Amino acid sequence: MKYAQWISIIGGLIALLGGFLSYKKAELEGKTTNSKIDSTKETSENNLALSLKIKELTEINKQLINSNLEITNNNSVLASHNYDLTKQITQITNKTVNYITGANSYCFISLTFQDKNDDETAVLSLYNTGPNPLSDINVHIIRDNNFDQFSDLHMDMLQPNKLTTTDLKIKLDIHRKHHILYFISTNGCNLRQESYYEFKNNYWDTQTSVYDKKTDELIIQR
């Protein structure tokens, strides 16, 4: 075989080899392109799924925020109701304690002459000036600084803002001025009352001062 023929054969083989390599190259590039397309598609699908998940989570978070806001509002309303209820309970408790202890209530003694024909015989009455009842009332009476001449009186209850008349009668002399001390003890207070009585122009002129027995503070004057 001649040299030229070998050259032709070799050239043909080279051409075939080149064509085969080009085919393989194109096939590989095609696969690479398809792989990229598939990867891009998969990435897009994953991104879409992730976006949907983020949207779902955002909606859930929004619902949670709204729920927390509602709970906060409800807690605020409950706190306000609890404050009002506590305030009411405190007021009721204070009223109950004041009712039992006679807080802010004081009493004084007055003499009334019920018989128009008798200007010297007075009936003793007690007046509760406060908003709460007084109980366990004891009165020790000393007339004209004569500590040997006294009277005692006990009452179970004095209703608030009410005058209560007793059966105790006190005899006064219209021809002289009288000074009577009343020592009053109750569940709510301990008092000392000083009263002066003088018969003038056919009626008894009365001056009364009531003091706190412990502090000597003037409480009532009339």
GILINSUL-V677423 format. One record per residue. N is the residue number from 0. RES is the residue in one letter. OMEGA is omega in whole degrees, -180 to 180 (* if undefined). D_FIRST is the distance of its C-alpha to the first C-alpha in Angstrom with 2 decimals. Layout:
BEGIN
[[N RES OMEGA D_FIRST] [N RES OMEGA D_FIRST]]
END
This chain:
BEGIN
[[0 M -175 0.00] [1 K -179 3.68] [2 Y -179 6.58] [3 A 180 8.33] [4 Q 178 6.55] [5 W 179 7.24] [6 I -179 10.50] [7 S -179 11.30] [8 I -180 10.85] [9 I 179 12.91] [10 G 178 15.29] [11 G 179 15.88] [12 L 179 16.63] [13 I 180 18.90] [14 A 178 20.57] [15 L 180 21.22] [16 L 179 22.54] [17 G 179 24.68] [18 G 179 26.03] [19 F 180 26.86] [20 L 178 28.58] [21 S 179 30.49] [22 Y -179 31.62] [23 K 179 32.78] [24 K -180 34.49] [25 A 179 36.26] [26 E 179 37.25] [27 L 178 38.64] [28 E 178 40.49] [29 G 178 41.87] [30 K 179 43.12] [31 T 179 44.61] [32 T 179 46.31] [33 N 179 47.63] [34 S 178 48.81] [35 K 179 50.59] [36 I 179 52.11] [37 D 180 53.26] [38 S 178 54.62] [39 T 179 56.38] [40 K 180 57.85] [41 E 178 58.99] [42 T 179 60.51] [43 S 179 62.28] [44 E 179 63.62] [45 N 178 64.76] [46 N 179 66.42] [47 L 179 68.13] [48 A 180 69.35] [49 L 179 70.53] [50 S 178 72.33] [51 L 179 74.03] [52 K 178 75.05] [53 I 178 76.42] [54 K 178 78.32] [55 E 179 79.69] [56 L 178 80.71] [57 T 178 82.28] [58 E 178 84.34] [59 I 179 85.39] [60 N 178 86.36] [61 K 178 88.34] [62 Q 179 90.15] [63 L 178 90.90] [64 I 178 92.29] [65 N 178 94.48] [66 S 178 95.62] [67 N 178 96.44] [68 L 178 98.33] [69 E 179 100.27] [70 I 178 101.04] [71 T 178 102.17] [72 N 178 104.42] [73 N 178 105.80] [74 N 178 106.45] [75 S 178 108.24] [76 V 179 110.39] [77 L 179 111.13] [78 A 178 112.02] [79 S 178 114.39] [80 H 179 115.94] [81 N 178 116.30] [82 Y 180 118.00] [83 D -180 120.39] [84 L 178 121.07] [85 T 179 121.68] [86 K 179 124.01] [87 Q 179 125.91] [88 I 178 126.18] [89 T 180 127.46] [90 Q 179 130.02] [91 I 179 131.17] [92 T 179 131.35] [93 N 178 133.37] [94 K 180 135.69] [95 T 179 136.17] [96 V 179 136.87] [97 N 179 139.24] [98 Y -178 140.97] [99 I -174 141.51] [100 T -178 142.53] [101 G -177 144.55] [102 A 177 142.52] [103 N 177 143.82] [104 S 178 147.02] [105 Y 177 150.51] [106 C 173 153.92] [107 F -176 157.41] [108 I 175 160.87] [109 S 177 163.28] [110 L 179 166.87] [111 T 180 168.01] [112 F -173 171.58] [113 Q -180 171.54] [114 D -178 175.30] [115 K -179 176.73] [116 N -178 180.16] [117 D -179 179.00] [118 D -175 177.68] [119 E -180 177.62] [120 T -177 175.40] [121 A 175 171.67] [122 V -177 168.81] [123 L 177 165.78] [124 S 177 162.38] [125 L -180 158.88] [126 Y 176 156.23] [127 N -174 152.50] [128 T -172 150.97] [129 G -177 147.31] [130 P -177 144.45] [131 N 180 144.41] [132 P 174 147.08] [133 L -179 149.08] [134 S 178 150.11] [135 D -176 152.42] [136 I 176 154.89] [137 N -178 157.76] [138 V 176 160.49] [139 H -171 163.10] [140 I 177 165.96] [141 I -175 168.41] [142 R 171 171.29] [143 D 177 172.97] [144 N 177 171.59] [145 N -174 173.57] [146 F 175 171.06] [147 D 180 173.53] [148 Q -175 173.56] [149 F 176 170.12] [150 S 178 168.42] [151 D -179 165.09] [152 L 176 162.89] [153 H 174 159.70] [154 M -179 157.37] [155 D -172 154.15] [156 M 170 152.36] [157 L 180 152.58] [158 Q -177 150.40] [159 P 176 148.64] [160 N -177 150.53] [161 K 175 153.54] [162 L -180 157.21] [163 T -179 158.52] [164 T -180 162.28] [165 T 177 163.73] [166 D -176 167.06] [167 L 179 168.10] [168 K -179 171.06] [169 I -179 172.26] [170 K 178 175.78] [171 L 179 176.24] [172 D -177 179.41] [173 I -177 179.70] [174 H -179 182.00] [175 R 177 179.48] [176 K -177 175.91] [177 H 174 173.58] [178 H -177 170.54] [179 I 176 168.33] [180 L 176 165.28] [181 Y 174 162.63] [182 F -172 160.00] [183 I 175 157.21] [184 S 178 154.33] [185 T 176 151.55] [186 N -176 148.02] [187 G -175 146.75] [188 C 172 149.25] [189 N -170 152.37] [190 L 171 154.84] [191 R -180 158.21] [192 Q 175 160.24] [193 E -179 163.32] [194 S 177 165.55] [195 Y -178 168.81] [196 Y 178 171.20] [197 E -178 174.21] [198 F -178 176.38] [199 K 174 176.83] [200 N 175 178.27] [201 N 172 178.19] [202 Y -179 174.57] [203 W 174 172.74] [204 D -174 170.74] [205 T 173 167.75] [206 Q -174 165.38] [207 T 173 162.50] [208 S -180 159.75] [209 V -177 157.08] [210 Y 168 155.20] [211 D -173 152.36] [212 K -176 154.22] [213 K -174 151.56] [214 T -177 150.63] [215 D 178 153.86] [216 E 179 151.76] [217 L -177 153.67] [218 I -177 152.06] [219 I 173 154.63] [220 Q -178 157.60] [221 R * 159.89]]
END
